[in-house]
Amino acid sequence: MAATPEVKVKKQIRKLLDDAGAYYAMPIGTGYGNSGVPDFLICHKGRFIAVEAKAGTNKPTALQEMHLQRIRARGGIALVINETNMDELKKELI
């Protein structure tokens, strides 16, 4: 079975995080309170970074966007990363 475009993006993100030596977790959205949480929760060099992975022109849902905005409002870095803007995450990992 071929990997979906979003799975391919997540694989690229994991490689960047591993190469940078970042700690990360990938929470599973369930009915127990994690729905809408970004795909990656990262701690790197004392900073909190959240990444929502999307493929192509896909956009975060309203619930996902709410979580990203709440993270930004509390001083965290919240990104939506796809195949075309992987450099945004690279810059945060320097």
C-alpha positions as CSV (number, residue, x, y, z in Angstrom):
1,M,0.0,0.0,0.0
2,A,1.4,3.4,-1.0
3,A,1.9,6.1,1.6
4,T,-0.5,9.0,1.5
5,P,0.8,12.5,0.7
6,E,0.4,13.6,4.4
7,V,2.3,10.5,5.6
8,K,5.1,11.5,3.3
9,V,5.2,15.0,4.8
10,K,5.2,13.6,8.3
11,K,8.1,11.3,7.4
12,Q,10.1,14.4,6.2
13,I,9.2,16.2,9.4
14,R,10.4,13.3,11.5
15,K,13.7,13.2,9.7
16,L,14.3,16.9,10.3
17,L,13.5,16.5,14.0
18,D,15.7,13.5,14.3
19,D,18.6,15.2,12.5
20,A,18.2,18.3,14.8
21,G,18.1,16.1,18.0
22,A,14.7,17.5,18.9
23,Y,12.4,15.8,21.4
24,Y,9.0,15.2,19.9
25,A,5.7,13.4,20.4
26,M,2.9,12.6,18.0
27,P,-0.3,12.6,20.0
28,I,-3.2,10.5,18.7
29,G,-6.4,12.4,18.4
30,T,-9.2,10.5,20.2
31,G,-12.5,11.1,21.8
32,Y,-10.6,11.5,25.1
33,G,-9.6,15.2,24.7
34,N,-6.8,15.2,22.1
35,S,-8.9,16.1,19.0
36,G,-7.4,18.9,17.0
37,V,-4.0,18.8,18.8
38,P,-1.1,19.3,16.3
39,D,0.5,16.3,14.8
40,F,3.9,17.0,16.4
41,L,4.6,18.5,19.8
42,I,8.3,19.4,19.9
43,C,10.8,20.6,22.5
44,H,14.0,21.9,21.0
45,K,16.6,24.1,22.6
46,G,14.2,25.2,25.3
47,R,11.4,26.2,22.9
48,F,8.0,24.7,22.4
49,I,7.1,24.1,18.7
50,A,3.9,22.5,17.4
51,V,3.5,21.4,13.9
52,E,0.4,20.5,12.0
53,A,1.3,18.5,8.9
54,K,-0.7,18.9,5.7
55,A,-0.3,17.8,2.2
56,G,-0.6,20.1,-0.8
57,T,-3.1,22.9,-0.3
58,N,-4.9,21.2,2.5
59,K,-5.6,23.6,5.4
60,P,-6.1,22.9,9.2
61,T,-9.6,22.4,10.4
62,A,-11.2,25.0,12.6
63,L,-10.4,22.9,15.7
64,Q,-6.8,22.4,14.6
65,E,-6.5,26.2,13.9
66,M,-7.9,26.9,17.4
67,H,-5.1,24.8,19.0
68,L,-2.4,26.5,16.9
69,Q,-3.7,29.9,17.8
70,R,-3.8,29.0,21.5
71,I,-0.2,27.8,21.4
72,R,0.9,31.0,19.7
73,A,-1.0,33.1,22.3
74,R,1.0,31.4,25.0
75,G,4.4,32.1,23.4
76,G,4.8,28.8,21.6
77,I,5.7,28.4,17.9
78,A,2.9,26.8,15.9
79,L,3.4,25.9,12.2
80,V,1.4,24.3,9.4
81,I,4.0,22.4,7.3
82,N,3.6,20.9,3.9
83,E,5.9,19.8,1.1
84,T,6.5,23.3,0.0
85,N,7.4,25.1,3.2
86,M,9.6,22.6,5.1
87,D,12.2,25.4,5.3
88,E,10.0,27.2,7.9
89,L,10.5,24.3,10.3
90,K,14.2,24.0,9.4
91,K,14.7,27.7,10.5
92,E,13.1,27.0,13.9
93,L,15.4,24.1,14.5
94,I,18.7,26.0,13.9
